[in-house]
Amino acid sequence: MLRRRTIPVDLLRGVALLGIMMNHVFGATPESRIWWDFHAIGFALLIGVGAGLAVPTRGARRIPMIRALIRAAVLAAIGFTLEMLPNAGIHIILVRFAIVTALVTLIAGAPRRITPWAAGILLLAAPLTGWLWQIHDPSAFGAATGWPSALHQETWMRMLLLPYYPALAWTGVAVIGLWAIRTFRLDRPGSLRSLAGAGLLLTLTSLAFTWVAWHTIGMPAGVDLRLLADGEFPTFTHDWRWLLGIGAYLPTTPSLLLSSGVVLLALALCSWLCLAPSLRAVLTPVATIGAMTLTGYTVHVLLEGLLQQWAQATTTGQSDNPLAAALAGTGLQPPTGWLSYGVQVALLAVLLLSWQRLPGRLGRGPLEWLSRTAASVAR
């Protein structure tokens, strides 16, 4: 059963999951470009919203904070495990989101007055730090993944500072979410108008800043609209003017603020839709899926890995995965494009909506249950 105050948050999580699935299925095509990086930034911002809901502003905070940190550790463990399983080359973001969860939890336990300062410092300093470090010491960043990489300093440097998912800068996005949930009520129209206004202000200010900056001092060498939309920046460390720009997954202050503003607008819209009981009833299935995004994301990654193995088995006639070999033996071709996306969405919907009928905490998702069970040891 979903809690009413979290339905808009879970609804937006569900939409973000659909977006990230489309990104993995279609790659850099018009179908996925329409999402820009809003789905990924949405997950980061909603981590901050979750921290604001989990950690009280008054009273005892120690136990809620410890539980959130344990959940972050479980998230990292699942992420490292997925990196070692067949995953179709997907960049697994769970370990980075575990870092974001841990850092924003610590900020959530601090006095509220530091929240805007923390967001500002992270969003200004982290992109610049990452850019400078890549220029002056590129060997500091390792490419290893999976459990063995957890012992390498270079792994953590990459996850903290490198594109496309720099956890340190994205913690600033999460802090915006923390500030938003502690400043605005998601069940009051007046407060939602203010939330939408804040999102619109961030979006328009970022757009205006980049437009003025790039039209005044010029655009960086090698930039074009296609690269900005695809999230490819081959000359990123060659030209400091990138730091003034906006692009999908571009780790710069203006780009992060623009995407954060769009996500705040989306959160206001989801919350406004959920104010109407009839609409809330229609949207609850998506919110139910959104409440189990960890399980949904994991299943999606495993499905993508299976589809890749199926395709390889169809070509080579053999596979180490018995299921992939059996599917190839049917003579059927693995689904691609919209068919693959539709099949995966349908499978996830059936699985997660059926699972939520289970009683108690178990009905909130198998991996979510694991995370909460581990966190419950803190008393």
N, C-alpha and C positions, 0 to 999 in steps of 0.2 A: 504494500500500500504506500503510495506517495504522500509525503507531507505537503499540504497545500502551499506553504510558503516557499517550497523548493521546486514546485512544478515549473515555473517559468525558467528557472536555472537549468533544470533537467531537460526542458524542451529545447533550449539553446544548445545544450550538450548533444542532444540527439541530432539536431541539424548539423552541428559541427562534425559529428561522426560521419554523417552522410556525405559531407563535403570532403573529408579526408579520404574516404573510400573512393570517391570519384577521382580524386587526385591520383591515387595509386592505380586505379584501373585504366584511366585514360592518359596519364602522363601530361606532357606539355602540349595539350590540344585545346581548341576552343571550348570544349565541354568542361574542362577543369580550370581553364584560365578565369572563368567567370567568378570563381571562388577567391581569386587573388591569393592572399595568405590568411584570409579572415577566419577560416575554419581552424587553422593551427593557432593563430593568435587568440581565437575564441577559447580554446582549451586552456591556454596560459592564463588569460584573464579570469576564467571561471575557477581556476585553482585558487586565486585570491579571494573570489567570492566564497568558495567553500571554506577557506581559512577563516573568513569573517564570520561565517555561520557556526563554525566549530569552536572557535576560541572566544570566550566571552570578553566583553570590554571591562567588566567589573568582576570582583570576586576571585575565586580560585581559578587560576589559569594553568597551573602546572600539569594536572592530569590531562586536560584536553590537548595541551601542546605535546606532551609525551606521546599520546595516542596518534596525533597527526604525524609525528616524526616516525613512529613505527609503521604507519601506513605508507609513508614515503620510502622506507626501507623495503617493504614488500613490493612496492611499485618498481623500485630499482631491480630487485631480484627477478621479477617477471620480465623486465626489459632485457636484462643480460641473458636470460634464458631464451627469449625470442630471437635475440641476435645470433644464437647458436643453432637455431632450428631453420629448416627451409622456409624462407620468407620472401622469395622472388626479388631479392635485392632491395627491399623496402628499408628506408632509413628509420630504424626504430627510435621513437622519441621518448619512450617511457622513462629511461634513466635520466634524461634531461628534465623531464617533468617531475621526477622524484627530487632532483636538486631544487627546482623551483618551489615545490611543495615544502621542503625543509626550510628554505630561506624565508619564504613568505610567512610560514608559521612562526618563526622567530620574530619577524617584524610585527605580526598580529599580536604577539604577547607584550610588545613594547607600548609605551604611552601613545595614545591616538594622535597626538600633535606631531609626531615624527613621521607619520605615514606619507603626507605629501612630499616631505623632504627626502624620504627614502626613495620614493618613486622618481623624483627629479634627479637625484644623484645617480641612481642606477641607469636611468634612461639616457643621461648625458655622458657619464663616465665609461660605462661598459662598452658601448660601440667604439668609442675612441681608443680605449685600452686594447680591445681586440684587434683593431685595425693596425695600431702601432706595433703590437707584439708580432703580428703576422709579417710585418715588414722587417723588423730587426732580429727576430729569432724564430723563423719558420720551423726549425727543428724541434721546437718545444711542443708541437702538436703531433700526436700519434694517430694512426689510422686503424689500430687494432679494435676489435669488437668482441663481445661475449665475455664470459666470466674471467678468462685469463687476463683480459685487458683491465680489469678492475684494480689490479695491482700496479698499473703503470701510471705515473704522474702525467704522461703525455695524453693519456686518454681523457683524464679529467680536465686538462687544459683545453683540449678540443671541445669538449661538451660545454665548458663554461663560456668560451669566447668565440668559437668559430661559427661562420654561417654553416648551415642555414638555420640552425636552432640554437643560438647562443643562450645558454641557460641563465647567465648573469643578467644580460639585457632583458630577457623575457621575464625575469623576476620583477623587473620594473613594471612590466605589463600586468603581472599578477597583483602587484601592490595597487595599481589603479583599480583592479577589481575589488580588492580589500577595502579601499577607500569608498568605492561606489556603494557596496552593500552596507557599509556603516554610515553612509550619508543619506541615502535615499531609501524610501519604503517602496517595495515592489507591488504593494497592494493598494496604493493610493494614486489616483489619476494625477493630482497636482505634483506629487513627487516624481512620477514617471515623466511628466513634461520637463521637469528640471533635469532629470537624468538624460533625456533625449537632447536637451539643450547643451548639456556638458559634452555629450558625444559629438554633436554637430559642431560645437566650438573647436574641439580637438581636430576633427576632420578638416574643417575649412581652414583653420590656422596652419595646419601642416601643409595642405595643398598650396596655400598662398605663399608660405615661406619658401618651399621648393621652387615654385614658379618664379618668384622674384630672384632667388639666389641663382638659379641656373640661367635665367635670362639676363642677369647682370654680369656674372663672371664666366658664364659659359657652362655647357654640359661636359661631363667627363669624357675623355677619349674612349671610343668603343661602345658608347651607349646608343641604344635605339629602343623604340617602344616594344618591339617583340621581345627583346632581352629582358626588359623591365617586367613584362607580363609573364615570361617563362621562369623568372627567378634565376637567371644566369648573369653573372657579373665577372667576365674574364679579366677585366682590367681593374678590379676593385681596389687592389693594393697599389696600383700604379698611379692613381690620381685621387688627391684628397677631396676633390669636389663630389665624389660619390657620397661622402658623409653628409652632404646637404640634400640628398635626393630621396626619392620615394620609388619603391619597386617591390614586387612580390618577394617576400623573404629577405629583402634587403635589410641588413642589421644596422640601421641608422636611426637616429633619434626621430627625425620627421616621419619616416616610414612606420616605425613602431607606434608613434602617436596617432597617425592617420588610421591604422588598422584598429587600434584600441578604441578610437572614437566610433568607428563603424560598428564594432562589437557592442559598445555601450548603446548605440542606437538600436541594434538588434535585440539586446536585452530588454530595453524599454518596450519595444514592439511586442516581444513574446509575453512580457508581463501584462501589457495592456490587453492582448488577446485573451489571456487567462482570467481577466476580470469578469468576462462574460461566462456564466455557467455553461451555456450550450456550447460555446467554442472550446472551453476548457475540457469538456467531455470528449470532443472530437480530437483534441490535441494530446490528450493524456497518453494514448499509445506511443506517440513519439517521445513524450517525456519519460515514459516507462523504459524505453530503449536507452534514452539519455542517462537514466539513473544507473544503467549497467554498461557504461561506455568502456570500462576496463575490459570486461568480458567481451563486449562487442568488437572492440579494436583487436583483441587477441585472436578471436575467431576469424576475423577478416584477414589478418596477416597470415594465419595458418592456411586459410582457403586460397589466398594468393600463391603461397608456396606450393600447395597441392596442384593448383592449375598449371603452374610452371612445370612441375614434375610430370604432370599428365601430358603436356605438350611435348616435353622432351622424350617421354616414353613412346609417344605416337610416332616421333621421328626416328628414334633409335631402336625401338622394339624391346627396350629393357629399362628397368628402373629399380632402385634400391627400396622404393616405397611400394609395398604390395598393393595398396589402394590405387596408386597412380598406374601401376602396371595393369590392374584389373580394369580400370576405366579405359585405358588405351586398348585393351583387348576387346572391348565392345565395338571398336571401329568408329566410335563417335569422336568428333573433334571437340576439344575443350572450348567452352563459351568464351567469347571475347567482347569487348566494347559494351554496348548497352545491354546485351544479353547477359554477360558476366556480371555487370553491375546489378541488374534486376534480380538475377538468381541469388546473389549474395545478400542483397537487401531483404528479399523474401525469406531466405533461410534464417537470417538474424532475427527478423520480426517474429517468425514462428518460434524459434528457440527461446528468445528472451521474453516474449509475451506469455509463453507457456511456463517458463521458469518462475515468473513473478507470482504465479498462483501457489507456489510452495509456501508453507507457513513460516512466520517469523523472519529472522534476519536472512535465512537461506534464500528466501524469495527475492532478495534484492540483487541477486546475481552470484554465481559461484565464486568468482575471484573477488568480488566485493565482500562476500561473506568471509573469505579467507583473510582479507585485509582487516576487516572489523574484528574478527576473532583474534587475530594476532595483537591488534591494538588493545583489546579488552584486558590483556594481562596487566596493564597499567591501572592501578586502583589507588 
